[in-house]
């Protein structure tokens, strides 16, 4: 059973976003970005109460901007997904979760050290250039399912 409902279009969307956001961090980095997308789809709390699909998450607008910069500025996001990326996307949709992205709802690629919080949420860990952030304790139980 998959972690979230999906179809072929969703696989392509998440595969394209994983590549656009983390291709420079290899397969592991792309899986972590994909994990955050799936987590946002299943989390019914905080900034993610009204997003219930992969498409909703990827095209979510917050504060007048897309949540993922690649939607607005990324030429990589608008190129077709390759089979290797679709394979990673299916893996993360179906079962893959790993620290520090395991329960994370946010990630950030700073130009320096990872800040101790991001949007008021605590630092969970770092993988290469991306810093991952989980919900503050007792604020989003659905993120830990």
N, C-alpha and C positions, 0 to 999 in steps of 0.2 A: 504494500500500500504506500502511495506517495505521501509526502509531508504536506502537499498542497495540490489542489485540482489544477490540471494543466492540459494543454493541447499542443499540437505541433507549432502553432504560432508563438505560444508562450516559451517553448524550448528555444526557438530562434531569437526571441526578444532577450531572454536572460543570457543566452550565449553571446549575443552581440554586446550586451552591457558588460559582461564579465571580461570580454576581450578589451573593450574600450577603456575600462577602468583599471585593469590590472595585467595586461599582456606582458608587461615588463617584469612581472613578478612570477612568471611561469604558471604552471597548472595549479599549484597549491595556492598561489595568490588569487588566481581567477576563481577557484572554488570558494575561497573565503568571501570574496565579494558576492558571489552567487548565494552563499549562505545568508548573508545579511538581507538580500532581497527576499529570500524565502521566509526568513524570520519576520520581516515587516509584513508579509502577506498573512501570517498566522497570528501576529500580535494584535490584539484588540484593545489598544491602550495608547496613551500619550498622543504622538503625532500620527498614529497609524490606525485610528478607530474606523476610518472610512475607506480603507484600502483592503480589498478582499481578493484581489487577483494579481498575478505577476504584472499584467499590463497596468493595473491601477498603481502599483508601486513604482514602476519604471517611469511612468508619465505623471506622477504626483507633483503638484505645484505647491510650494510652501513659501510664504513671504514674497510672492510674485515671481519666483524662479522655480525651475525644475529642481527636484531634489538631487538628481544626478546631473552633474555638469555636462557629461557626454551627450545628453539629449539635445542640449542647446548648442554646444561648441564642438562636438566630437565627430570628425569625419569617420573615424573607425566604427562608431556606433551605427552609422548608416550604410556600412558595407555588409553584404550577406555573411551569415555565419558559416563557418567551415564545419565539416563533420567532427573534427577533433573538439571543437568548442561545443557543439551540440551534445557530444558524448559527456563532456564535463557538466553541462547544464542538466542533462537527465540525471546524472549521478547526484547532484546537489538537490534537485527537486525530489528525488526518491528517498534518499537516506543520509547523505553526507553531512556531517557536522564535526567541527574540530575547533579546539581552543586556538586562538583567542576569539574567533568569530562565532563560536558555538551558540551563544545566546545574544550576540551583539545585534543592535539595531542601527548602529551608526559606524562609519569608518571615516577616516580623515587622513590625507597625505600632507603633512606639514612640511615646511621648509626648515626643519630643525627637529628638536626633541618633541616627543608626544606630550601634549598638555595633560595634566592630571584629570581634567574633565573636558567634555565636549557637549555643548548644549545642556550643561548642568548634569551630565551623566558620567559615571566613573569609568576610568580607563580599565580595560580588561586585558590588554596586551598588544603586542606589536608583531607584525609579520612583514619583514623587509621594510618598505617605506610607509605602509599603512598602519595607522593606529586604530584599534577597535574599542568600542564603548558599549557596555551593557546598561540596561535600565537600572536606576537607583533601586536599592532594596525596597520591597513592598510597594512598588509603583506599577508593576506590569507582570503579573503572574503568568499571563498567557505567553510571554516571551520564553518561558522556561519549560514549555510543554515539549 
